[in-house]
Amino acid sequence: MEFPEGKFLTDIHHHLSGSFCEVLLEKIAIRKGIKLDENFKEKLMEYDSLPDFVDKWADFSPIYAGDSNAVEELVYDCVRRCAEIGVVYLETRICTFLYTSHSPYYIQYENFKPDINTQKEALEVVKKAVRRAMKDFPILVKIILVAVRTMYKYNTELTELLSEGDDLIVGIDTAGDESAPMSDEEFLSLKSFYQAAAKHNLGRTFHAGETCGAENIIKAIEEFGAQRIGHGYALINDENLAKELKQKDIHFELCPVSSVMIQKNDSFKDMKTTFNWFFDQDLNVSLNSDDSMFFKCVDVSINHCQSKFNIDDKKILKALLDSARSSFLNDNDKKRLIDHIKKNFRLTMT
């Protein structure tokens, strides 16, 4: 596809289900006869910590789990909205098991027969919706498959998906509560997942250093071979490590709005200082939405950096180019994306 003129945004840390439209979720629930709390949308936005936030999936994922029509509608709508705000390249992350009838949050509703019962079926529905959206809107989309901390029983089936050889699948990730102890069984499960990804030449990222220390960043890189780090704000507490990771060109997927709304660690809670530090150290960074249902789209994240963190246009452009350079695209598409951003970047972001 040709990237659209005048648009230049990227989003490479974007959780698909966390970016569904809450209004559309409500409409689907009504259509299916699912009774929601009268304050459904308001309660979704009530959380006090990262684990509390992760638990929100129990409130809304039963609406679409196991339902191919609902999933396709939600995914298509999500990609459409990204294209409309100016995203030209999107790497969206999916926890395939959460879309199935075997999700830990699945609810069997009356008069409904699930038609997504395996992770492979879930992936096929998502891919179908993504491809349809890319035909209708000027946006390039790739998929990252996600394992979830403590839910490692799903990883064997997830790992099998890596051998599919589909060009839509470009990488893997691990998300969830990084403060949870990692058992030997979980470690081996994730190790196999990352080894399989490397074998199939897929990119590897890992949520680390978001609400815990820099040791989690080290573990993600040294134990699992992560090339990118999701968040990684704890790096500000270890300048020697920062210098080492700059030399290794490790990429940090920064998420401005979610960092402010979720961040509870007093050692790096001043996110204005933290974000400016990443730029001042000339680290390889991008600016992303995370979960746009909760934290708005990536254009809002960039505007937040400018208006609240005083990050100037030169640094915004650097982050966009770093995002393209560190994306999991092939070399040809990377070059096209970089050239497009350089040509189309507007100094005025409003």
TIKOLBA-172674 format. One record per residue: x, y, z of N, C-alpha, C in turn. Coordinates in steps of 0.1 Angstrom, whole numbers, plus 5000, padded with zeros to 4 digits. Layout:
BEGIN
XYZXYZXYZ ...
***
This chain:
BEGIN
500849885000500050005000500950125000 500350234995501050364995500550445008 501450495015501050575027500450705023 499350745030498650865026499350995029 499251085019499851215020499351295032 500151365039499751445050499551375063 499751245063499551165076500851095079 501251085092502551035095502650965109 501550945115501650885129501950735129 502650695139502850545141502350515155 502050385157501750335170502150195171 503250165178503850035178503649965192 502950035201502549975214501049995216 500349905210498849925209498249795212 497449785223496749665226495449665220 495149565211493949565203492649565212 492549465221491249465228491149585238 492249635243492249745251491949875244 491849865231491549985222490149975215 489349875219488049865214487249985218 486150015211485350125214484250085225 484250145236483350115247481850125243 481550225234480250245229479750125220 480750085212480449965203480249835212 481049825222480949715231479549715238 479049825242477749835247476649795237 476749845225475849805214475749655212 476949595212477049455209476349375221 476649425233476049365245474549365244 473949485241472549495240471949405229 472649395218472249315207472249165211 473149125219473248985224472348955236 471749065241470949045253471749035266 472949085266473749085278473549205287 473149175299472849285308474149345315 474449465312475649535317475249625329 476249645338475949745348475549875342 474649945348474150075343475250185342 476350165350477450255349478650185343 478450105333479450015327480650095322 480450205314481550275309482350355320 481650405329482250475340483150385349 482650265351483350175360484550115353 484550115340485750065333486950155335 486650285338487750375340488150395354 487650305363488050315377489050205380 490350245383491450155386492450225394 493150155403494150225411495550175409 495750075401497150015399497149935386 498249895382498349815370497649675371 497749605382496949485384495449505384 495049615390493649655390493149685376 494049755368493749785354493549655346 494549565347494449435340493149365343 492649375355491449305359490249355351 490349475345489249525338488749445326 489649355321489349265310488249175314 488049145327487049055332485649125330 485649255329484449335328483849345314 484849355304484349375291484649265280 485649185283485949085273484848975271 484048945282483048845279481948885269 481949015265480949055255481348995242 482648985239483048935225483748795225 484148745237484848625237484048515231 484648435222483948325215483048365204 482948495201481948545191482648605179 482748535168483548585157482948715151 481648725150480948845145481348965153 481248955166481549065175483049105174 483949005174485349035173485649105160 485149055149485449115136484949255135 483749285141483249415141484049515149 484549465161485349545170486749575164 487349475158488649495152488649585141 487649565132487549655120487349805124 486449825134486249955139487450015145 488249935152489449985159490450035148 490749955138491649995127491150125120 489850125118489250245111489550375119 489350365132489550485140491050525141 491950425140493350465140493750535127 493150485116493450545103492850685102 491750705108491050835108491850945115 492550905126493351015133494751035128 495050955117496350985110497450885112 497050765118498050655119498250595106 499550585101499850525088500450385091 501050365103501550225106501150195120 500550075121500050025134500549885137 501249865148501549725153500649705165 499649615163498649595173498849455179 498649455193498949335200497749255204 497749125203496549045207496948935216 496148915226496148795235495148705229 495448615221494548535213493548455222 494048405234493248325242492048395248 492248535250491148615255489948635246 490148595233489048605223488248465222 488648365229488148235228487148195239 486448085237485548035247486247975259 487647965258488447915269489148025276 488748145273489248265281488948245296 489748285305489448285319488248375323 487948465314486848555316485548525308 485648415301484448375292483248345301 482048395296480748365302479848305291 479248195294478348135285476948195286 476648275277475348345277474248255271 473048275275471948205270471748225255 471448115248471148115234472348165225 473548145231474748175223475648055222 476048025210477047915208478347975203 479447955210480648015206481247955193 481848035185482447985173483948025172 484448075183485948085184486348005197 486847885194487147795205488647765206 489447815197490847795197491547925194 492847935198493548055196493848075181 493947965174494147975159492848035153 491647995157490448055152490348205155 490748235167490748375171491648465162 492848405160493748485151493248495137 492648395132492048405118490948505117 490148525127489048625127489748765128 490748785136491348915137492048945124 492748855118493448875106492448915095 491348845094490348875084489849025086 489549065098489049195100490149305097 491449275100492549365098492649375083 492649265075492849275061491649355054 490549335059489349405054489449555056 489949595068490149735072491249795063 492349725061493449775053492949805038 492049725034491549745020490649875020 490049905031489050015031489750155036 490850145043491450265049492950265046 493550385045494950395042495850375054 496050255058496850225070497450085068 498750075072499449945072499349885087 498949765088498749705101499549575102 500249555113500849425116500449385130 500649255133500149195145501249135153 501249165166502149105176501349015185 501748895187501048795196501648805210 500748805219501048845233500748725243 501848695251501648615263501348695275 500648645284500248725296500848655309 501548745317502148695329501148615338 501548515343500848415352499848335345 499448365332498548285324499248195314 500348135319501248065310500647935305 499547885310498947765305498547775290 498347895286497947925272499147935262 500347925267501447965259501847855249 501547725252501847615242501147635229 499847655230498947685219499347815212 499747915220500148045214501448025206 502347955212503647935205503547865192 502547775191502347695178501847795167 501247905171500848005160502048065153 503148065159504348135154504848075141 504447945139504947875127504047895115 502947975117501947995106502548055093 503648145095504248205083503448305076 502548375084501748475078502448615079 502448695068503148815069502548925077 501348895082500648995091501348985105 501848865109502448845122503948885121 504248985129505649025129506449015142 505748985153506448975166505648925177 506348915189505648865201505948965213 505248945223505349035235504848955247 505249005259504748955272504249075279 502949065284502349175291501849125305 501149205312500549165325501249225337 501049165348501549225361503049175363 503949265360505349235361505849215376 505049255385505449235399505149095404 504349015397504048875401505248785400 505548705410506648615409506548525397 507648495391507648405379508148265383 507348165382507648035386508547975375 509247865379510147795369509347755357 508047705359507247655348506947775339 506547885344506248005336507548055328 508648055335509848095329510148005317 510147875318510447785307509447805296 508147825299507147845289507447975281 507748085288508048205281509348195273 510348115278511548095271511348025258 510547925258510147855246509447945236 508648025241507848125232508848215225 509848265233510748365227511748295218 512148175221513048095213512448065199 511148025200510347995188510248125179 510048235185509948365177511248395170 512348375178513648405171513948305160 513548175162513648075151512948115138 511748185140510948225129511248365125 512248425130512648565126511648665129 510948645140509948745145510548835155 510048965155510549055165510149025179 510849065189510549035203510549165212 509449185218509349295228508849235241 508949315252508549265265508249375274 507049375281506749475291507649455303 508349565306509249555318509649695322 509849705336510249835341509149945341 507949895340506749985340506450025354 506249925363505949955377506849885386 507949815381508949755389510349805384 511349745390512749795388513349765375 514549815373515349795360515749655359 515849575370516249435369515349365359 514049405358513149335349513449365335 513949485332514449525319515649435315 516549415324517749335321517349185318 516349135326515949005325515248985311 514449075307513749065294514749055283 515849135284516749135273517749015274 518248985285519248885287518648745287 517548725293516948595294516048555283 515348655277514348635267514648695253 515748765252516248815239515348935234 514749005243513949125238514749225231 514249275220514849375212514249515215 513049515220512349635224511749605238 511549715246511049715259509749795259 508649735264507449805266507449895279 507450025278507550115289508950135293 509450065303510850075307511250195315 510250255322510450385329511550375340 511650255346512550235357514050255352 514250265339515650285335516250415340 515350515343515850635348516650625361 516450515368517150495381518550425379 518950395366520150325364520850375351 521550485353522150555341523250465334 523950385342524950295336524250195326 523150145331522350055322521850125310 521450245312520950325301522050345290 523250375294524350385285524550255277 524550145285524750015278523649985268 522350015272521249975263521150075251 521750195253521850295242522850235231 523950185236524950125227524350005219 523449925226522849815220521649845211 521249975212520150025204518849965208 518649935220517349875225516349985225 515149945219514150045217513150045229 512650165233511750175244510450235239 509350155241508050195237507350275248 507450405247506850495258505450515255 504650525266503150545264502850665274 502750785269502650905278501450905287 500250885281499050905289498850785299 499150665295498950555304499950555315 501150615312502250625322501750715334 501050815331500550905341499450855348 498550785341497250735348497450605356 498550525352498750405359499950405369 500850495366502150485373501950515388 502350425396502250445411503550425418 504650405411505950385418506550525421 506750555434507250685438508650715433 509450615429510750645425510850705411 509850685403509850755390508450805386 507750855396506350895393506251035386 507351115386507351235378507551205364 506551175356506651135343507151235333 506951365336507451475328509051465328 509551445340511051435342511451305335 510751205337511151075331511151075316 510151125310510051125295511151215289 511351335295512451425290513751365292 513951285303515251215305515551115293 514551045289514750945278515151025266 514651135263515051215251516451275253 516651325265517951385268519151295267 518851165270519851055269520051005255 519151065246519151025232518950875230 518050815238517750675237516750655225 516650535221515850495210514450475215 513450565212512150565218511050595208 509850545212508650585204507550635214 506550695209505450745216504150675211 503450615221502350525217501150545226 500050475222498750495228498550395240 499050275239498850165248497550105247 496550155254495150105253494250215251 493850245238493150375236491750385241 491150265245489850275251489950355264 491050335271491350395284492150525283 493050535274494050645273494050725261 493050705252492850785240493950735230 493850795218494650745207496050815207 496850775198498250815198498450965196 497551025188497651165186497451245199 496651195208496451255221497751235230 498451115228499651095235500751185231 500851215218501851305213501551455218 500251485217499851625222500151635237 499951525244500251525259501751555261 502551495253503951515254504351665252 503751715242504051855239503451955249 502251935253501552035262501952015276 502151895281502351865295503851835298 504551775289505951745291506951835285 506451935277507252035270508251965261 507851865254508751795244508451855231 509551905224509351985212509251905200 508951975189508751905176509851825171 511151865173512251795169512351655176 512051655188512051525196510851435192 509751495189508551425184508951355171 509551425162509951365149510951255151 511951275160512851175163512151045168 511151055177510450945182509650875170 509050945161508350885150509350805141 510550865139511550795131512150675138 512350685151512850575159511750465159 510550495159509450405159509450325146 509650395135509650335121510950245120 512050295125513350225124513350095132 512650105144512649985153511449905152 510549935142509349855140509849715136 508849625135509149485131508849465116 508849575109508649565094509849505088 509649465075510849425067511649545063 512849535059513749645056513149745045 512549685035511949765025510849855030 509949795037508749875043509249975053 510349935061510850035070511350165063 512050135052512650255045511450335039 510450275034509350345029508650435039 508550375051507850445062508650555067 509950535069510850645073510850765063 510950725050510950835040509650915040 508550835043507250905043507050995055 507550955066507451035078508251165076 509451155071510351265069509651365059 508951315049508351405039507151465044 506351395053505051445057504851495071 505951485079505851545092505551695092 504551735100504151865101504651925114 505352045114505852105126504752135135 503552165130502352195139501552075140 501452025152500851895155499351905158 498852035158497452055161496552025149 
***
